[in-house]
């Protein structure tokens, strides 16, 4: 997966179509993000560069409640691509 603004925009669109709001804020994030499940808000460290933002969202996606069928066709393709990325441990 390339680390470009276009790829970041596509991943953000998938998450937003799932009903989440993405906010970029500063703070003491241990992992670079915070999920507020009840409000469906994802807060990312605003000091991350594009590569860090993409990696964080890719790591985060499996934890989100995303209804695949509610996504647009383009977003479904992006979601499948993201979910097929091997998880690093």
C-alpha positions as CSV (number, residue, x, y, z in Angstrom):
1,X,0.0,0.0,0.0
2,X,1.4,3.4,-0.9
3,X,1.6,6.2,1.6
4,X,0.0,9.0,-0.3
5,X,-2.7,11.6,0.6
6,X,-5.0,9.9,-1.9
7,X,-4.8,6.6,-0.1
8,X,-5.3,8.3,3.3
9,X,-8.4,10.0,1.9
10,X,-9.8,6.7,0.7
11,X,-9.3,5.0,4.1
12,X,-10.8,8.0,5.9
13,X,-13.8,7.8,3.6
14,X,-14.4,4.2,4.5
15,X,-14.4,5.0,8.2
16,X,-16.6,8.0,7.7
17,X,-19.1,6.0,5.7
18,X,-19.3,3.5,8.6
19,X,-20.6,6.4,10.7
20,X,-17.4,7.4,12.5
21,X,-16.0,10.9,12.8
22,X,-12.2,11.3,12.4
23,X,-10.6,14.0,14.4
24,X,-6.9,15.0,14.5
25,X,-6.0,16.3,17.9
26,X,-2.9,16.6,20.0
27,X,-2.5,14.7,23.2
28,X,-0.7,11.9,25.0
29,X,-1.7,9.0,22.8
30,X,0.2,5.8,23.7
31,X,-0.8,4.1,20.4
32,X,-1.4,7.2,18.3
33,X,-5.2,7.0,18.5
34,X,-8.2,6.9,20.8
35,X,-11.6,5.4,20.0
36,X,-14.7,6.8,21.7
37,X,-17.1,3.9,20.8
38,X,-20.2,5.4,22.2
39,X,-19.9,8.5,20.1
40,X,-18.2,6.7,17.1
41,X,-15.3,9.1,17.1
42,X,-11.8,8.2,16.2
43,X,-9.1,10.7,17.5
44,X,-5.7,10.5,15.9
45,X,-2.5,12.2,16.9
46,X,-2.4,15.4,14.7
47,X,1.4,15.4,14.6
48,X,1.5,12.1,12.5
49,X,2.7,12.4,9.0
50,X,0.7,10.7,6.2
51,X,2.5,7.4,6.6
52,X,1.8,7.3,10.3
53,X,-1.9,8.2,9.8
54,X,-2.4,5.5,7.2
55,X,-0.6,2.9,9.4
56,X,-2.7,3.9,12.4
57,X,-6.0,3.7,10.6
58,X,-5.1,0.3,9.0
59,X,-4.2,-1.0,12.5
60,X,-7.4,0.4,13.9
61,X,-9.9,-0.7,11.2
62,X,-10.4,-4.3,12.5
63,X,-11.5,-2.8,15.9
64,X,-14.2,-0.6,14.4
65,X,-17.8,-1.7,13.9
66,X,-18.0,-1.4,10.1
67,X,-21.0,-2.8,8.1
68,X,-19.5,-3.9,4.8
69,X,-22.8,-3.8,3.0
70,X,-23.4,-0.2,3.9
71,X,-20.2,1.0,2.1
72,X,-20.1,2.2,-1.5
73,X,-18.5,-0.2,-4.0
74,X,-15.3,1.8,-4.1
75,X,-15.1,1.9,-0.3
76,X,-15.7,-1.9,-0.2
77,X,-12.7,-2.4,-2.4
78,X,-10.6,-0.2,-0.2
79,X,-11.9,-2.0,2.9
80,X,-11.0,-5.4,1.5
81,X,-7.5,-4.2,0.6
82,X,-6.9,-2.8,4.0
83,X,-8.3,-5.9,5.8
84,X,-6.0,-8.1,3.6
85,X,-2.9,-6.4,4.9
86,X,-1.0,-8.7,7.2
87,X,-1.0,-7.7,10.8
88,X,2.5,-7.0,12.2
89,X,3.3,-8.1,15.7
